[in-house]
């Protein structure tokens, strides 16, 4: 089980407690955000949600966005924490390292601009 993860979603009628829909996905922890996207698509299909062409396009664009492994997400989170605590030089160093690996990582680029 080490290195694997399962994400489940249940839609429950709060008045009755009845489970209306339930679904889940599993995979490796380093692919957390890919797995999360898979679950999102399952929910959209199972709930018979009809997306407009613009919504469909936006979801596809966001689905192609750079997805970092969990270890690197943690580094980004640490950079945010450093920034919030006024340690901007350390945050900048950490962000620059991440952006060398992931030059298209928009949240990292946006934070670096603030610094």
Secondary structure, 3 states (H helix, E strand, C coil): CCCEEEEEEEEECCCCCCEEEEEEEEEEHHHHHHHHHHHHHHHHHHCCCCCCHHHHHHHHHHHCCCCCCHHHHHHHHHHHHHHHCCCHHHHHHHHHHHHHHCCCCHHHHHHHHHC
